[in-house]
Amino acid sequence: MEKVHIYHVNDLHSHFENWPKIASFLNRRKKEHDLAGEAYYVFDIGDHTDRFHPLTEASLGKINIKCLNELHFDAATIGNNEGITLPHDALDSLYDEAEFPVILSNLYDLNGSRPKWAKPYELIELGKTGITAAVLGVTVFYEEFYRMLGWQLKDPFESLKEVLQEVKGKAEYIILLSHVGITDDEAIAARFPEIDLILGSHTHHLLEKGRRVSNTLLCGAGKYGRYVGHVELDADKGKINETASVWLMEEEENDEKTEAELQAFAAESAKTLDQPAAFVKEELTLDWFDDSPLGTLLADALKEWCGGEVAMVNAGMLLEPLPEGPVTIGDLHRICPHPINPCKVELKGQVIREVILQAISKDMEELKLKGLGFRGKIMGKMVFSGIEVETEVLEDGERHVKSIMACGKPLDPERVYAVATVDMYTLGPLYPEIGRAKKKRFFMPEFLRDLLAWKLKKVSKQSS
């Protein structure tokens, strides 16, 4: 009986504080397998990058690729953080120095050709088992966002159907690097029973012992590098039995070499982020629970950039005020680290009122949100541009809306308004009314911090 070991990391989201522990663990396990004469493979399942972190922001993900190279990963696929938070050219050059194949079958250039850095599958020999495995990869179907960045995305199910036909007869074992989430992983397993192993991600699911769906073993190792997934393959007479587990990184010691490399990367990144972005002539204060100059500036920037009649954005999008004086790229990244894009939606006045009623609740303002691109602490007060909301506190102790003005007039419940806001509100259950808007326009690849830089420069010129 031959043993083969597969290790998988997913959704690191640039939590580099855990990377030295992962390095220590993988280096130790590789040495143990080398001594035992056992084969091993290490895969990354996407969202290794996240531009909330200064190292990723400064290098546009190139440092993440260096990290994967240093640990000799055997293959990777991309997640939405690689795919739709980087400008087209940045993604197209992200893997220029990669020492591993990027397995991804459902992404194409707009002309229909596959990008030079992506392969639909990779064939590998599973150690001394005599068994050939095909490694496939797909990413989540955010079709519109990719199109706006100059890419063409195919439905992952259709893409898998095609690639499985290509590898038919070439491999006896099929591994899928899947960045589509647990629900779609289950659907893939049911639809394509010829796939033996799905290494999953995107929904940050932790499957400590894996999960069987039909003939397929599903795996997932949580998020942020807190765990490393492990699948042990026992091959006997051409048949493979799999055992899934996860390893907690919390107790691992840090690898000193990796720590030193990250410190060097940090010094290099600091120089990049120290470039001037704007100048603040008077301190821009911030209040998460009241109107403040910096919050108002962001709302105004949204309205102008998107060409909206009104704008709305939660104050919690901003993490710190801006003091008087020069502002660097790093300052703007620090106070607004989210990979969140501006957008414009068309909403009736009555729908805007519903959003406002939801937004002014204490529960919403104090919500500690995780996900949807939000990298802040709490949502905070909804800040408006072009909208004035008058509230009053009644006997129940809660704030209630007394009146709403939009574009200088009472809000018309039947009129359709062009509302500048953020893409995060269209993606999930936070503000369902915005998500249901029939007309949406996303502005990419700009992030909110890019709008801040643009607005600060404009204000500085106007006041000089």
C-alpha positions as CSV (number, residue, x, y, z in Angstrom):
1,M,0.0,0.0,0.0
2,E,1.3,3.4,-1.0
3,K,0.5,6.6,0.9
4,V,0.2,10.0,-0.8
5,H,-0.4,13.2,1.1
6,I,-2.3,16.3,-0.1
7,Y,-2.2,19.6,1.9
8,H,-4.4,22.5,1.0
9,V,-4.7,26.1,2.1
10,N,-7.6,28.3,1.2
11,D,-8.9,31.9,1.9
12,L,-5.7,33.1,3.6
13,H,-6.9,36.7,2.7
14,S,-3.3,37.9,3.3
15,H,-3.4,37.1,7.0
16,F,0.4,36.9,6.9
17,E,0.5,36.6,10.7
18,N,-0.3,32.9,10.2
19,W,2.0,32.3,7.3
20,P,5.2,31.6,9.3
21,K,3.2,28.9,11.2
22,I,2.0,27.4,8.0
23,A,5.6,27.4,6.7
24,S,6.9,25.7,9.9
25,F,4.1,23.0,9.6
26,L,4.6,22.3,6.0
27,N,8.4,22.2,6.1
28,R,8.2,19.7,9.0
29,R,5.6,17.5,7.4
30,K,7.6,17.4,4.1
31,K,10.7,16.2,5.9
32,E,8.7,13.5,7.6
33,H,7.3,12.3,4.3
34,D,10.7,12.4,2.7
35,L,12.1,10.2,5.4
36,A,9.2,7.8,5.0
37,G,9.4,7.8,1.2
38,E,5.9,9.2,0.8
39,A,4.8,11.6,-1.9
40,Y,3.1,14.9,-1.1
41,Y,1.4,17.8,-2.9
42,V,0.5,21.3,-1.6
43,F,-2.3,23.3,-3.2
44,D,-3.8,26.8,-2.7
45,I,-7.5,27.1,-3.4
46,G,-7.7,30.9,-3.9
47,D,-8.2,34.2,-2.1
48,H,-4.6,34.0,-0.9
49,T,-4.5,37.7,-1.6
50,D,-6.5,40.4,0.0
51,R,-5.8,44.1,-0.5
52,F,-6.7,45.0,3.0
53,H,-3.1,44.1,3.9
54,P,-0.4,46.6,3.1
55,L,1.9,43.9,1.7
56,T,-0.7,42.9,-0.9
57,E,-1.8,46.4,-1.6
58,A,1.8,47.7,-2.2
59,S,2.7,44.7,-4.5
60,L,-0.7,44.1,-6.0
61,G,-0.4,40.5,-4.8
62,K,3.1,39.8,-6.1
63,I,4.3,39.2,-2.5
64,N,1.6,36.5,-2.1
65,I,3.0,34.7,-5.0
66,K,6.5,34.9,-3.6
67,C,5.2,33.3,-0.4
68,L,3.7,30.4,-2.4
69,N,6.9,30.0,-4.3
70,E,9.0,29.9,-1.1
71,L,7.0,27.0,0.2
72,H,7.0,25.2,-3.2
73,F,3.3,24.9,-3.7
74,D,2.4,22.5,-6.5
75,A,-0.6,24.3,-7.9
76,A,-3.2,27.0,-7.2
77,T,-6.4,28.4,-8.4
78,I,-7.8,31.9,-8.1
79,G,-10.5,33.3,-5.9
80,N,-12.6,36.4,-6.3
81,N,-9.9,38.4,-4.4
82,E,-7.4,37.7,-7.1
83,G,-9.9,37.9,-9.8
84,I,-12.0,41.0,-9.2
85,T,-10.1,43.2,-6.8
86,L,-7.1,43.6,-9.1
87,P,-7.2,45.6,-12.3
88,H,-7.0,43.5,-15.5
89,D,-3.3,44.1,-16.1
90,A,-2.4,43.4,-12.5
91,L,-4.1,40.0,-12.6
92,D,-2.7,39.3,-16.0
93,S,0.8,39.8,-14.6
94,L,0.2,38.4,-11.1
95,Y,1.7,35.0,-11.8
96,D,4.6,36.1,-14.0
97,E,7.1,34.8,-11.4
98,A,5.0,31.9,-10.2
99,E,6.8,28.6,-9.9
100,F,3.6,26.6,-9.9
101,P,0.8,26.1,-12.4
102,V,-2.4,28.1,-12.0
103,I,-5.3,25.7,-12.7
104,L,-8.4,27.6,-13.8
105,S,-10.7,26.5,-16.7
106,N,-13.5,29.0,-16.6
107,L,-11.7,32.3,-17.2
108,Y,-11.0,33.8,-20.6
109,D,-9.9,37.0,-22.2
110,L,-12.7,38.9,-23.9
111,N,-11.5,37.5,-27.3
112,G,-12.3,34.0,-26.0
113,S,-8.7,32.9,-25.5
114,R,-7.4,31.5,-22.2
115,P,-5.0,33.8,-20.4
116,K,-1.3,32.8,-20.7
117,W,-1.0,32.0,-17.0
118,A,-3.9,29.7,-16.6
119,K,-4.3,26.0,-17.4
120,P,-7.6,24.0,-17.6
121,Y,-6.0,21.0,-15.8
122,E,-2.7,19.5,-14.8
123,L,-1.8,15.8,-14.9
124,I,0.3,14.5,-12.0
125,E,1.6,11.1,-11.0
126,L,0.6,10.2,-7.5
127,G,4.0,9.1,-6.2
128,K,4.8,5.5,-6.8
129,T,1.2,4.4,-7.0
130,G,1.1,4.2,-10.7
131,I,-2.0,6.3,-10.7
132,T,-2.3,9.5,-12.7
133,A,-4.4,12.3,-11.2
134,A,-5.9,15.2,-13.1
135,V,-6.0,18.5,-11.1
136,L,-8.8,20.8,-12.2
137,G,-9.7,24.3,-11.1
138,V,-12.7,26.7,-11.2
139,T,-13.6,30.0,-9.6
140,V,-16.9,31.6,-8.5
141,F,-19.2,32.9,-11.2
142,Y,-19.1,36.7,-10.7
143,E,-19.7,37.2,-14.4
144,E,-20.5,40.9,-14.5
145,F,-17.6,42.0,-12.3
146,Y,-15.1,40.0,-14.4
147,R,-16.6,41.4,-17.6
148,M,-16.2,45.0,-16.3
149,L,-12.5,44.3,-15.7
150,G,-12.0,42.9,-19.2
151,W,-12.4,39.2,-18.6
152,Q,-15.0,36.6,-19.8
153,L,-16.1,34.1,-17.2
154,K,-17.8,30.8,-18.0
155,D,-20.2,29.0,-15.7
156,P,-18.1,26.7,-13.6
157,F,-20.4,23.7,-14.1
158,E,-20.3,24.1,-17.9
159,S,-16.5,24.5,-17.8
160,L,-16.1,21.4,-15.7
161,K,-18.2,19.4,-18.1
162,E,-15.9,20.3,-20.9
163,V,-12.6,19.7,-19.0
164,L,-13.8,16.3,-17.7
165,Q,-14.3,15.3,-21.3
166,E,-10.7,16.4,-22.1
167,V,-9.2,14.4,-19.2
168,K,-11.3,11.3,-19.8
169,G,-9.0,8.4,-20.3
170,K,-5.9,10.4,-19.2
171,A,-6.3,10.1,-15.5
172,E,-7.7,7.5,-13.0
173,Y,-8.2,10.0,-10.2
174,I,-9.6,13.6,-10.4
175,I,-9.0,16.4,-7.9
176,L,-10.8,19.7,-8.1
177,L,-9.5,23.0,-6.7
178,S,-12.8,24.7,-6.2
179,H,-13.3,28.4,-5.3
180,V,-17.1,28.3,-5.7
181,G,-18.3,27.6,-2.1
182,I,-19.7,24.6,-0.2
183,T,-23.2,24.7,-1.8
184,D,-21.9,24.5,-5.3
185,D,-19.3,21.9,-4.3
186,E,-22.1,19.7,-3.1
187,A,-23.9,20.3,-6.4
188,I,-20.7,19.5,-8.4
189,A,-20.2,16.3,-6.5
190,A,-23.8,15.2,-7.3
191,R,-23.6,16.1,-10.9
192,F,-20.0,14.9,-11.6
193,P,-19.5,11.7,-9.6
194,E,-16.2,11.1,-11.6
195,I,-14.6,13.8,-9.5
196,D,-13.0,12.0,-6.5
197,L,-11.8,14.9,-4.4
198,I,-13.0,18.5,-4.1
199,L,-10.7,20.9,-2.2
200,G,-13.1,23.7,-1.4
201,S,-13.0,27.4,-0.4
202,H,-14.8,30.8,-0.8
203,T,-17.4,30.1,1.9
204,H,-14.7,29.6,4.5
205,H,-16.2,26.2,5.5
206,L,-14.3,24.0,7.9
207,L,-14.8,20.3,7.3
208,E,-12.6,18.7,9.9
209,K,-13.1,15.2,8.6
210,G,-14.4,16.0,5.1
211,R,-17.9,15.3,3.8
212,R,-19.0,12.6,1.4
213,V,-21.4,13.5,-1.4
214,S,-22.0,10.4,-3.6
215,N,-18.6,9.2,-4.6
216,T,-16.8,12.5,-3.8
217,L,-14.9,13.6,-0.7
218,L,-15.4,17.3,0.0
219,C,-12.8,19.2,2.0
220,G,-12.4,22.8,3.4
221,A,-9.9,24.3,5.8
222,G,-11.7,27.4,7.1
223,K,-10.1,30.8,6.6
224,Y,-7.1,33.1,7.3
225,G,-4.6,30.2,7.6
226,R,-5.9,29.1,10.9
227,Y,-6.0,25.5,9.6
228,V,-4.2,23.5,6.9
229,G,-6.2,20.8,5.3
230,H,-4.8,17.3,4.9
231,V,-6.0,14.4,2.8
232,E,-4.2,11.1,3.1
233,L,-4.5,8.8,0.1
234,D,-4.0,5.1,0.6
235,A,-3.5,3.4,-2.8
236,D,-3.8,-0.3,-3.0
237,K,-4.0,-2.3,-6.3
238,G,-5.1,0.8,-8.2
239,K,-7.8,1.8,-5.7
240,I,-7.6,4.8,-3.4
241,N,-9.1,5.4,0.0
242,E,-9.1,8.9,1.3
243,T,-9.0,10.2,4.9
244,A,-9.5,13.9,5.5
245,S,-8.4,16.0,8.4
246,V,-7.3,19.6,9.3
247,W,-4.4,20.8,11.4
248,L,-4.7,23.7,13.7
249,M,-1.9,26.2,13.2
250,E,-2.3,28.0,16.6
251,E,0.2,25.9,18.4
252,E,2.8,25.9,15.6
253,E,6.0,27.8,16.1
254,N,6.9,30.4,13.6
255,D,9.4,29.6,10.9
256,E,12.2,32.1,11.4
257,K,13.2,32.3,7.7
258,T,9.6,33.1,6.7
259,E,9.3,35.7,9.4
260,A,12.5,37.4,8.2
261,E,11.2,37.4,4.6
262,L,7.9,39.0,5.6
263,Q,9.7,41.7,7.5
264,A,11.8,42.5,4.4
265,F,8.7,42.6,2.3
266,A,7.1,44.9,4.9
267,A,10.0,47.4,4.6
268,E,9.8,47.2,0.8
269,S,6.0,47.8,0.9
270,A,6.3,50.8,3.2
271,K,8.4,52.6,0.7
272,T,5.7,52.1,-2.0
273,L,2.9,53.2,0.2
274,D,4.7,56.3,1.5
275,Q,4.1,58.0,-1.8
276,P,2.0,61.3,-1.5
277,A,-1.6,61.1,-2.5
278,A,-3.1,64.4,-1.4
279,F,-2.9,67.3,1.1
280,V,-5.4,68.1,3.9
281,K,-5.5,71.8,4.8
282,E,-7.7,71.3,7.8
283,E,-8.2,68.1,9.9
284,L,-11.0,65.9,8.7
285,T,-12.6,64.4,11.8
286,L,-14.6,61.2,11.9
287,D,-17.5,60.0,14.0
288,W,-19.0,56.6,13.4
289,F,-22.3,57.6,15.0
290,D,-22.8,61.2,13.8
291,D,-22.2,63.3,10.8
292,S,-18.5,64.3,10.4
293,P,-16.4,66.1,7.8
294,L,-14.6,62.9,6.6
295,G,-17.8,60.9,6.3
296,T,-19.5,63.7,4.4
297,L,-16.5,64.0,2.1
298,L,-16.7,60.2,1.2
299,A,-20.5,60.5,0.5
300,D,-19.9,63.6,-1.6
301,A,-17.1,61.8,-3.5
302,L,-19.4,58.9,-4.2
303,K,-22.2,61.1,-5.6
304,E,-19.8,63.0,-7.8
305,W,-17.8,60.1,-9.1
306,C,-20.8,57.9,-9.9
307,G,-23.0,60.8,-11.2
308,G,-25.7,60.1,-8.7
309,E,-28.4,62.5,-7.6
310,V,-27.9,61.3,-4.0
311,A,-25.4,59.1,-2.2
312,M,-25.4,56.9,0.9
313,V,-22.6,55.1,2.7
314,N,-22.0,53.9,6.3
315,A,-19.5,55.9,8.3
316,G,-17.8,52.6,9.4
317,M,-16.2,52.4,5.9
318,L,-13.7,54.9,7.4
319,L,-11.5,53.7,10.2
320,E,-9.6,56.9,11.2
321,P,-9.7,60.6,10.7
322,L,-7.2,62.5,8.5
323,P,-5.0,65.0,10.3
324,E,-3.9,68.3,8.7
325,G,-1.0,67.9,6.3
326,P,0.2,65.5,3.6
327,V,-1.7,62.3,3.0
328,T,0.1,59.2,1.6
329,I,-1.2,56.2,-0.3
330,G,-0.6,54.2,2.8
331,D,-2.7,56.7,4.9
332,L,-5.7,56.2,2.6
333,H,-5.2,52.4,2.6
334,R,-5.0,52.4,6.4
335,I,-8.2,54.4,6.9
336,C,-10.1,52.7,4.1
337,P,-8.7,49.2,3.5
338,H,-11.8,47.5,2.0
339,P,-11.7,46.0,-1.5
340,I,-15.1,47.7,-2.2
341,N,-16.1,49.5,-5.4
342,P,-18.5,52.3,-5.9
343,C,-21.7,51.7,-7.7
344,K,-24.9,53.4,-8.8
345,V,-28.4,52.0,-8.5
346,E,-31.8,53.2,-9.4
347,L,-34.3,53.2,-6.5
348,K,-37.8,54.5,-6.0
349,G,-38.3,57.0,-3.2
350,Q,-40.3,54.5,-1.2
351,V,-37.4,52.0,-1.4
352,I,-34.9,54.7,-0.3
353,R,-37.1,55.3,2.7
354,E,-37.1,51.6,3.6
355,V,-33.3,51.6,3.4
356,I,-33.1,54.6,5.6
357,L,-35.4,53.1,8.2
358,Q,-33.2,50.1,8.3
359,A,-30.0,52.1,8.4
360,I,-30.9,54.3,11.3
361,S,-31.6,51.4,13.6
362,K,-29.2,50.9,16.5
363,D,-28.7,47.3,15.5
364,M,-27.4,48.3,12.1
365,E,-25.2,51.1,13.2
366,E,-23.5,48.8,15.8
367,L,-23.3,45.8,13.5
368,K,-19.9,44.2,13.5
369,L,-19.9,42.9,10.0
370,K,-17.6,40.3,8.6
371,G,-17.4,39.6,4.9
372,L,-18.8,41.2,1.7
373,G,-15.5,43.0,1.3
374,F,-15.9,44.9,4.6
375,R,-12.6,45.1,6.5
376,G,-13.8,47.6,9.2
377,K,-15.1,47.2,12.8
378,I,-18.7,48.3,12.8
379,M,-21.1,49.7,10.2
380,G,-21.7,53.1,11.9
381,K,-24.2,55.8,10.9
382,M,-25.5,56.0,7.3
383,V,-24.0,59.2,5.8
384,F,-25.8,61.0,3.0
385,S,-25.1,63.4,0.2
386,G,-28.2,65.0,-1.4
387,I,-30.4,63.5,1.3
388,E,-31.4,65.1,4.6
389,V,-33.0,63.0,7.2
390,E,-34.7,64.5,10.2
391,T,-35.3,62.1,13.1
392,E,-36.9,62.2,16.6
393,V,-36.6,60.0,19.6
394,L,-40.1,58.8,20.8
395,E,-41.3,57.2,24.0
396,D,-39.9,53.8,23.0
397,G,-36.4,55.3,23.2
398,E,-35.8,54.6,19.5
399,R,-35.0,57.1,16.7
400,H,-37.8,57.5,14.2
401,V,-37.8,59.2,10.8
402,K,-39.7,62.5,10.9
403,S,-39.0,63.7,7.3
404,I,-36.7,63.0,4.4
405,M,-35.6,65.5,1.8
406,A,-33.9,64.4,-1.5
407,C,-32.4,66.8,-4.0
408,G,-33.8,69.7,-2.0
409,K,-37.4,68.5,-2.1
410,P,-39.5,66.1,0.0
411,L,-38.7,62.5,-1.0
412,D,-41.1,61.4,-3.7
413,P,-42.1,57.8,-3.1
414,E,-42.8,57.1,-6.8
415,R,-39.9,58.9,-8.3
416,V,-36.8,56.9,-9.4
417,Y,-33.5,58.3,-8.0
418,A,-30.0,57.6,-9.1
419,V,-28.3,56.5,-5.9
420,A,-24.5,56.4,-5.5
421,T,-23.4,53.8,-3.0
422,V,-21.1,50.8,-2.6
423,D,-21.2,47.4,-4.3
424,M,-21.2,45.7,-0.9
425,Y,-24.8,46.7,-0.4
426,T,-25.9,44.9,-3.6
427,L,-24.2,41.6,-2.8
428,G,-25.8,40.3,0.3
429,P,-28.6,40.5,2.8
430,L,-27.4,43.8,4.4
431,Y,-29.8,46.0,2.5
432,P,-32.0,43.7,0.5
433,E,-33.8,46.6,-1.2
434,I,-30.6,47.8,-2.8
435,G,-29.7,44.2,-3.8
436,R,-33.0,43.9,-5.7
437,A,-32.5,47.0,-7.7
438,K,-33.0,46.3,-11.4
439,K,-30.5,48.8,-12.7
440,K,-27.0,48.7,-11.2
441,R,-23.8,50.2,-12.5
442,F,-20.5,49.2,-10.9
443,F,-17.4,51.3,-11.2
444,M,-14.2,49.2,-11.4
445,P,-11.4,48.8,-10.6
446,E,-11.6,51.9,-8.3
447,F,-11.9,51.4,-4.6
448,L,-13.4,53.8,-2.1
449,R,-9.9,55.0,-1.2
450,D,-9.2,55.9,-4.8
451,L,-12.3,58.2,-4.6
452,L,-11.0,59.7,-1.4
453,A,-7.7,60.6,-3.1
454,W,-9.5,62.0,-6.1
455,K,-11.9,64.1,-3.9
456,L,-9.1,65.4,-1.6
457,K,-7.1,66.6,-4.6
458,K,-10.1,68.3,-6.0
459,V,-11.0,70.0,-2.7
460,S,-7.3,71.1,-2.3
461,K,-7.3,72.7,-5.7
462,Q,-10.6,74.5,-5.2
463,S,-9.4,76.0,-1.9
464,S,-6.0,77.1,-3.2
